[in-house]
Amino acid sequence: MPEPITEQAERVLMLWQGSWVAAFAVGILVWGLIIWSIIFHRKRSEQLPPQVRYNLPIEALYTVLPIVVIAVLFYFTARDQTYLLETEEPADTNVEVVGFQWSWQFNYLTEPNPEGETDPRSEREFSIEGTPDDVPTLVVREGDVVHFDLVSPDVIHSFWIPSFAFKMDVIPGHPNEFQVKVKDDVVPEGEDSATFAGRCAELCGVDHARMLFNLEVMTPEAYDAWYAEQLETAQSEAEQQAARAEEQELVEDPRPENQPPAGDAEGGTETEDQPATEGAPEPQTAETPAEEEGGN
Ligand SMILES: [Cu+2]
């Protein structure tokens, strides 16, 4: 098992270890009984041993004991599952994870987007998008509560970070969510960040195996600097885009503004009535004086 880097992963590890301890206890009991009967109840003579049946206490025991074992396992599983899917605590960071064929996009949002709306209330601050050749890096801050909204535009993927000891399906049309509390001691002393592996855990097509990403856990100082830098880059990009769009509008504007009145105002019927005359306004001005003349 990889070293858990979230409080939730710690819980998963405990459940896993606890289940093994329970399994071992049952195993030791069973192996002990087998060995005991092999050693102390070997065939001693040709005589058939006394045949017994319907031992009520033993039958009750081996009915009740498995039920107790299962009930205990069930209790801890249900308790931990509830804890792992808890999203009540306000998150410090909100990341919308878009799994697509075949990479990931991480959208940093101002608030969670559990409905997976394409036009969410929450603002998108910036995005990190990968390709199969250019593996993206998801960055989180040490000690943060990080909320993940999982959405897919195409097929089912699975968002898996082994160090979270957790994975969750990314399903088209069915947004999923979970959140983790990153532990405080993830980044080694004297360093700015620690990197972990992430991958898609659901066979999702021919390039499924290339659907990798990195998780970088940064110290608060490093993360804040990184975040500010991302915001700045996103802002200047948005400004550039706006400037480009404005330029384009200036170039394209004269046409759409001149054309619609000519084509739209009088509709198709007018052009059918007067196929020879060019432009609608002219016949209109010609008609009005004619009407006035008729009235007089
Ligand atoms: Cu996938």
Residues whose N, C-alpha, C, O or C-beta is under 5 A from the ligand:
A	BS01	CU	I156 H157 S158 C200 E202 C204 M211
